Amino acid sequence: MPAASELAGMDYDIEKAPEAPPTRRHALRVAAGILAVGTAPLTASRALARPADADVCTGGYDAEFEAALAEADAHLAPDEIRGLAPERAPGRFTLPLRRRFRVSARYGIRGDWLAGHHTGIDLAVPSGTPVYAVGAGVVVLARWSGAYGNAVTVRMRDGRYAVYAHLSRIHVQQGTPVRTGGRIGSSGATGRATGPHLHLEIRAHRGYGTDIDPVRYLASRGAQLL
């Protein structure tokens, strides 16, 4: 694993942060529209949200995935988290990628997702790029996950959930512990994606819509993503 100084020196292509978060009214309007038409696609189709050729997610909420995640999480005993081996550097996290990446979609940009905004951050890398766990935890779900494609969801020590989506391959199994920096899969473009990238989503709780800013979350734990 490269030293922190080496990671800090990487030349990332960073886009400007959004000036203002989406409004609650906008999110409710999108949700109401979906309920009205029944099967409306959940896409980030607005030109201002992303360039036409970006490697990003074009789907958000997936009912089948959320139901499977809830069922699997209900069977994950708290002792499985507490029983994890102590970290060599408690409280220190790492980056999900160890090569240069391009931010193709920022967290929080507005779009036609059910939440009204992009719930994670999209890091464009070639398909097959190794993906690593940002923090230690237990794998809640590791399977095909609808709009998220092949995805791994990890419940971490602090109760947060990390979703690693659109993978080409999965290297872990449901119910197994992972250490900070342990490889969990390879990047890809499975599910609803326009090109190969890693969608990293951090949730305060298990359910969709509880997302938090992954950049700030990692930075507060010693890992500077941007």
RAHU-V886251 format. One line per field, one symbol per residue. ss: DSSP state (H for helix, E for strand, - for the rest). psi: psi as a letter, one per 30 degrees, with the letter a starting at -180 (. if undefined). A space follows every 10 residues. Layout:
ss->???
psi->???
This chain:
ss->---HHHHH-- --E------- ---HHHHHHH HHHHHHH--- ---------- ------E--- --HHHHHHHH HHHH---HHH HH-------- ---------- -EEEE----E ------E--- EEEE-----E EE----EEEE EEEE-HHH-E EEEEEE---- EEEEEEEEEE ------EE-- --EEEEEE-- --E---EEEE EEE------- EE-HHHHHH- ------
psi->klleeeeffk jkjklkkkek llleeeeeee eeeeeefehk kjlifkefel lfgljlkglc kjeeeeeeee eeefgjkeff efgkkkkeik fklllfkglk lkjfklkfkk ahlefflkfa kkjklkkfkk klkfllakje kjlkhbffak lkkkjlegfl kkkjlgkelk gllkfkkklk gkkfaklahl ajkflklkjk kkkeaelkfg lljeeeeeef ggjje.
